[in-house]
Amino acid sequence: MASISSTSQSHLIFNKPNIVSPKNIKSTLLSLSIKNPGFNSWSSYKKSLSLKKINVVSATAADQKPKKRYPGEAKGFVEEMRFVAMKLHSKDQAKEGEKEPQGKPVAKWEPSFEGYLKFLVDSKLVYDTLEGIIAKAEYPEYAEFRNTGLERSEGLQKDLEWFEEQGHDIPEPSPPGLNYAQKLEELSKNDPQAFICHFYNTYFAHSAGGRMIGRKVATEILNGKELNFYKWEGDLSQLLQNVRDKLNQVAESWTREEKNHCLEETEKSFKYSGDILSLILS
């Protein structure tokens, strides 16, 4: 860069195609000042250099666009996922929600026993699918999420056995659960970023809003019984934090485009899980 800058200055001052060597600069400037007394040789040359440097720096800065920051990016990719998910909540569900409320709020739900059993059966199919995919780990990054303590399939199995012991018939999985399970299988093989989005939203949503729904249903139709579906071994907040750390670590190897693709899948994950949740009221 130094040689390019010197060449430019030589052309500006002397208007000649040849490069003036550093040894001849002062003598040439002295000759110019003798011929032109108004020409302050050395100070003019230094001023010219400074102006040129300022112009080069300014042009470089103008060419460099500031990096776009995504909401939550500074705290890690999980915070980006959380931010997008919260925006998809209704205004009465979360202070960050942007959607208008639709239907009755959870507090006014009237769950049916049969509908709740359908919900549990379809939920078990989804968790069976998720945990089976993680166990196989066709992509190495999936293996990071084995035995996190958030697994729900075993607890749901115990709950369904309890219902059966109470004399209730356990239904077969219905279309909402079957469709979601099939979608998860497809994504896990062909689109790991999208699959991770569904993984995150399924487990983290259940640990938050899912528990609230569980308490509501237990009060309404189960005489307050707490199901295994809503129990975790150990400190749930720590289990969640461990998974957050793993998710952030996995996402570090993704390009910005891959991260955005993962975020764009959030609305689809809400749609699939919402279809299963609506079974409670059927």
N, C-alpha and C positions, 0 to 999 in steps of 0.2 A: 504493500500500500504506500510506503514511503516513496518509492521510486515513481509511482504513478502520480502522486501529489506534486513532487518536484518537477516532473516533466510538464504538468499542467501550468504551474507557476511560471516556468521558463517561457512557455508560449505566450502567456498573458503579458509578461513584461517585455520580452525582446521581440516577439512576433517573428521568430525564426524557427525552422523545423528542427534544428539541431539542439541537443541537450547541453546546457552549460554546466560544467563540473563545479562542485562546491569550491574548489580552489580559485576559480576565476570569477565567482559571483561578485565578491566585493570590488575587485578591480574593474569589472564591467559596469557595476553600479556607479563607481567613482567617475568613470568616463562619461556616463550619462548625466551625472550631476554637474560636471564641468560644462557640458554642452547645454544643459538646461538647469540654470540655478534654482528654479522653483521645484526641482525634483529632489525630495529628501530621500536619498537612495535606500539606506538600510532600514529605516523605520517604515518606509513605504512598502518595502519587500516583506517585512515581518507582518505588517498589517494585512497585506494581500494574502499571506499564508493563513493568518487567523480567520479571515473572512471565508476563505475557501474551505477551511476545516469546519467552520460553523455550518456552511451550506451543505457539506457532505453529511454531517451528523443529522441536520434537520431533514434532509431527503431520506436518510435511512430510517429515522424515527417515523416519518410519514408513511413509509412502506410497510412498517410493522404494525399490524392491527392488534389491538388488545385481545387477549384470549378470553373467549366467552366462558363465564362461570355459570354452572348449572345449580339450581336451588339444592342446598344440602351437600354439594360436592366437597366443600372444605372438610366436612366431617366423615367422609367416606361414602362409598356407593350405596350402602344400605340406607343411609339418610336420604339419598336421592330417591330410592324406591319408596321409602316411607312418605316422602313429600308428595309424590305422584299419587300414591294410594289414598292419602288423606283428602286430596283434592276431589277424588271420586266419591267421597262420602257426601251425604246430604247435609245441609246446613244445621239440621237438628241432631245429627249424629256426631259431628265434630266441628270445632271452631274454625278449622281450616277447610271444611267442606264447602263445595261450590255448587252442588246440584240441589235442585228444589226437592223437598220431601215428597215421596211417593208412597201411598198406602199408609196404613196405620203404623205409628211408632211401636217399637218392641214392647214397651210398657203396656200397650193396649192389645197385644196379640191374644188370640184365643186358640191355643194349639190343640190339635186333636191327638188322641192316643195313637190311632192308626197312622196319621201323618208323621208323627214323631218317630215311630218305628221305621217308616220308609226313609226318613232323613238319616237315621242312624245306620241303616243298611247301606244306603248309597254313600254315606261318609266313609264307612269301613272299606268299601270297594276303592274309593279314591286313595285312602291312606295305604291300603294294601298295595296299590299300584305304585304310589310314590316310593314306598319303602322297598318294594321289590326292585325298582329301577336303581335306587341308591345302592342296594346290595350287589347288583350286577355290575354297576359302574362301567358302562360302555365308554364313557368319557372319564378319564382319571380324576377330574375335578369333582365328580359326583361322590367319590369315595371319601372326600373330606366331611361328608354329612352323614356318615354311618354312626349309629349309637350316640346321637346327640342328647338323648333324654327327652326330646320332644315327640318321639314316635307315639302314635295314637292307635295303631291297629290292634295291639294286644289288649289294651283297655277296652276298646269297643267290642272285641270278641267276648270278654267277660260280661259286659253289659247285656249283650244279646242273649247270652246263655242265661243270665238272670231273668230276663223277660220271658224266656221260654219256660223256665222253671215256674214262673207265675201263671203259666197256662196260656200264654199268648203265642199265636202263630207268627213266625218270622217270615216276612215277605221276601220275594226275590228282588234283586236290584232293579230299579226302574230306569227309564230313558235318561233322566238327568245324570245319574251316576255312571251309567254305561257310556254315555257320550263323552263325559269328562275323562273317564279312565282311558278310553281309546285315544283321545286327544293328547293326553299326557304321554302315552306310549310313543305316539308319532313324534312329538316334540323332543322327547328324550333322545331319539335316534338321529334326528335331522336338524335340530335347532336348540343347542344347549343353553344359549342365553335366554330364550323364551321359556324353556323348561325351568330354569332357575327362578325366573319371575314367578311362575306358578307355585314352585316349592316354597318360596319366601312368603307369598301372600296366604297360602293355605295354612301353614303352621303359625304364622304370626297373627293372622286374623283370629284364629281359634283361641289363641292365648289371651286375646283381648275381648273383642265383641262376642266371641263364641262362648266365653265363660258367663257373660251377662245373660245371654240367651239361655244357657243351661240352667242358671238359677231361676229364671222366669218359668221355664218349663217344669222344673222340679217343684216349684211352688204350686203351679196350676194343676198338674196331673199326676205327680209322683209322690205326693205327700211329703215333699221336701227331701226325698232321697237324692243324694249326690252320686252321680254315675262316675265310673272310672275314666270315662271320656274326658272328664274335667279335673282329673287328678294327675299330678306329676310328682315323680320322686326327686327330692332335692329342691333346691332354691330355683324356682321358675325364672326369676329375673336373671340369675347367673347363667342358667341354661340358654336363655335367649341371647344374652351377651356373648356367650361362646360361639353361637351360630352367627351372630352379627360379625364377629371377628373373622370367622372362616369365609363368610360371603364377601367381605371387603378384600380379603386376601386373594380369593379367586378372581374377583373383578379387576384386580390390579393388572392382570395380564391381558385384559380386553382392550380393544381400541375404543375410541369415543363412539364410533358408529355402532359397535356391538353393545355398548352400554345403552345407547339410545334405543336400540332395537329391543333390549330387555325391558326398558321402561314403557315402551309402546305396547307391550303385551299385557300390561296391568289391567286395562279395561276388560280384556277378554277373560282374564282370570276371575274378575269380579262377576262377569256374566255367568260363567259356568258354576261358580260357587253359589251365586244367588239363586240359580235354578234349583239347586239341591236344597238350599235353605227354605225356599218357598214350600217345600213338601210338608213342613211342619204344620202349615195351615190347611193342608188338603184333607 
